[in-house]
């Protein structure tokens, strides 16, 4: 592996960082809102599934208990 001196490394690093396209404030806000919406939807879905499974198990246990 070729070795570079620290000055070349810093220059190369700065050149690579300059290529990054940073998201706008609006993009970050929209993405954050979407994450919260999806988290809420998944929480609601798994809550409903949990309730259905619990009711099913309670029904089975009361039949045999």
Secondary structure as a PSIPRED ss2 file (coil, helix, strand):
# PSIPRED VFORMAT (PSIPRED V4.0)

   1 X C   1.000  0.000  0.000
   2 X C   1.000  0.000  0.000
   3 X C   1.000  0.000  0.000
   4 X C   1.000  0.000  0.000
   5 X C   1.000  0.000  0.000
   6 X H   0.000  1.000  0.000
   7 X H   0.000  1.000  0.000
   8 X H   0.000  1.000  0.000
   9 X H   0.000  1.000  0.000
  10 X H   0.000  1.000  0.000
  11 X H   0.000  1.000  0.000
  12 X H   0.000  1.000  0.000
  13 X H   0.000  1.000  0.000
  14 X H   0.000  1.000  0.000
  15 X H   0.000  1.000  0.000
  16 X H   0.000  1.000  0.000
  17 X H   0.000  1.000  0.000
  18 X H   0.000  1.000  0.000
  19 X C   1.000  0.000  0.000
  20 X C   1.000  0.000  0.000
  21 X C   1.000  0.000  0.000
  22 X C   1.000  0.000  0.000
  23 X C   1.000  0.000  0.000
  24 X C   1.000  0.000  0.000
  25 X H   0.000  1.000  0.000
  26 X H   0.000  1.000  0.000
  27 X H   0.000  1.000  0.000
  28 X H   0.000  1.000  0.000
  29 X H   0.000  1.000  0.000
  30 X H   0.000  1.000  0.000
  31 X H   0.000  1.000  0.000
  32 X H   0.000  1.000  0.000
  33 X H   0.000  1.000  0.000
  34 X H   0.000  1.000  0.000
  35 X H   0.000  1.000  0.000
  36 X H   0.000  1.000  0.000
  37 X H   0.000  1.000  0.000
  38 X H   0.000  1.000  0.000
  39 X H   0.000  1.000  0.000
  40 X H   0.000  1.000  0.000
  41 X H   0.000  1.000  0.000
  42 X H   0.000  1.000  0.000
  43 X H   0.000  1.000  0.000
  44 X H   0.000  1.000  0.000
  45 X H   0.000  1.000  0.000
  46 X H   0.000  1.000  0.000
  47 X H   0.000  1.000  0.000
  48 X H   0.000  1.000  0.000
  49 X H   0.000  1.000  0.000
  50 X H   0.000  1.000  0.000
  51 X H   0.000  1.000  0.000
  52 X H   0.000  1.000  0.000
  53 X H   0.000  1.000  0.000
  54 X H   0.000  1.000  0.000
  55 X H   0.000  1.000  0.000
  56 X H   0.000  1.000  0.000
  57 X H   0.000  1.000  0.000
  58 X H   0.000  1.000  0.000
  59 X H   0.000  1.000  0.000
  60 X H   0.000  1.000  0.000
  61 X H   0.000  1.000  0.000
  62 X H   0.000  1.000  0.000
  63 X H   0.000  1.000  0.000
  64 X H   0.000  1.000  0.000
  65 X C   1.000  0.000  0.000
